[in-house]
Amino acid sequence: MNKPAPRRPGVGPHPLRLLRRSPLATLGAVIVLLYALAALAAPLLAPHPPLTQYLEERLDPPLGLDQLGRDIFSRLLFGARLSLMVGLVVVVIAGVLGTAVGMAAGFAGGRVDHALMRVTDIFFAFPSLILAMAIAAALGPSLTNAMIAIAMVTWPVYARLSRAQTLVLVRQEFLEAARAVGAGDLRILARHVLPNALSPLVVQASFNMGDAILIAAGLSFIGFGAHPPTPEWGVMVSEGRDYITTQWWVPTFPGLAILMAVTGFNLLGDGVRDMLDPRLRRAT
């Protein structure tokens, strides 16, 4: 009986093979890809400008016009651009801030670690949406302030993850070797700790994209984010809620867009986690 050829150490299966093994992850990747393409090509795909009104034909049947005569499909496409921007900005701000705090805490240890982790505990003590509402209200209702508020409530997760990875890595012999050849702390963190701690942070970023879109839509729905007539999904749901029993499509389609985008990023995050999981790579 022929035995399978051993896999070379450090060589994992191709990502496409792992996606084929996980239909849900593949579905998430397809949803995210379509979402990104729709957002990038919105000016080409939208049949009408998102703010143009056709009052004589308002409240047309599904994917027609809303209560102010604006094309719902066009507004959905431009809303995808705003949601994608929100997700990317939040992930960059929260990821950079949280990773820096976590790596500093894990590398320095002692009182620095204790002080920084107690700060993150304060943020974890409040529900994310409630704290984001409070920060957005303090800064002033706007989409920019909403993005800042969301980043401020999501960075502690990155801090915890990067700290845990750093605590494991600082005990490794290759860091002692780097110190022995004269490498400074910043060089060690940038060249040795960060690259080896990226896997869980990338997975968290995938999930955080969906969370940011959902929280941003919630803040816009209650008036702490984007304001009308901005073609933002949360604003569209808020404007159309009075018509849900008569012209159901006005709030339903933007709500479905939020659902699909969040689901896509969550499924993609599961797939990315599986691809970066060493145990799964060995078993594949």
SULVENKA-V675138 format. One record per residue. SS is DSSP state (@ for helix, = for strand, . for the rest). Layout:
# SULVENKA-V675138
<<SS> <SS>>
This chain:
# SULVENKA-V675138
<<.> <.> <.> <.> <.> <.> <.> <.> <.> <.> <.> <.> <.> <.> <@> <@> <@> <@> <@> <@> <@> <.> <@> <@> <@> <@> <@> <@> <@> <@> <@> <@> <@> <@> <@> <@> <@> <@> <@> <@> <.> <@> <@> <@> <@> <.> <.> <.> <.> <.> <.> <.> <.> <.> <@> <@> <@> <.> <.> <.> <.> <.> <.> <.> <=> <.> <.> <.> <.> <.> <=> <@> <@> <@> <@> <@> <@> <@> <@> <@> <@> <@> <@> <@> <@> <@> <@> <@> <@> <@> <@> <@> <@> <@> <@> <@> <@> <@> <@> <@> <@> <@> <@> <@> <@> <@> <@> <@> <.> <@> <@> <@> <@> <@> <@> <@> <@> <@> <@> <@> <@> <@> <@> <@> <.> <.> <.> <@> <@> <@> <@> <@> <@> <@> <@> <@> <@> <@> <@> <.> <.> <.> <@> <@> <@> <@> <@> <@> <@> <@> <@> <@> <@> <@> <@> <@> <@> <@> <@> <@> <@> <@> <@> <@> <@> <@> <@> <@> <@> <.> <.> <.> <@> <@> <@> <@> <@> <@> <@> <@> <.> <.> <.> <.> <@> <@> <@> <@> <@> <@> <@> <@> <@> <@> <@> <@> <@> <@> <@> <@> <@> <@> <@> <@> <@> <@> <@> <@> <@> <@> <@> <@> <@> <@> <@> <@> <@> <@> <@> <@> <@> <.> <.> <.> <.> <.> <.> <.> <.> <.> <.> <.> <@> <@> <@> <@> <@> <@> <@> <@> <@> <@> <@> <.> <.> <.> <.> <.> <@> <@> <@> <@> <@> <@> <@> <@> <@> <@> <@> <@> <@> <@> <@> <@> <@> <@> <@> <@> <@> <@> <@> <@> <@> <@> <@> <@> <.> <@> <@> <@> <@> <@> <@> <.>>
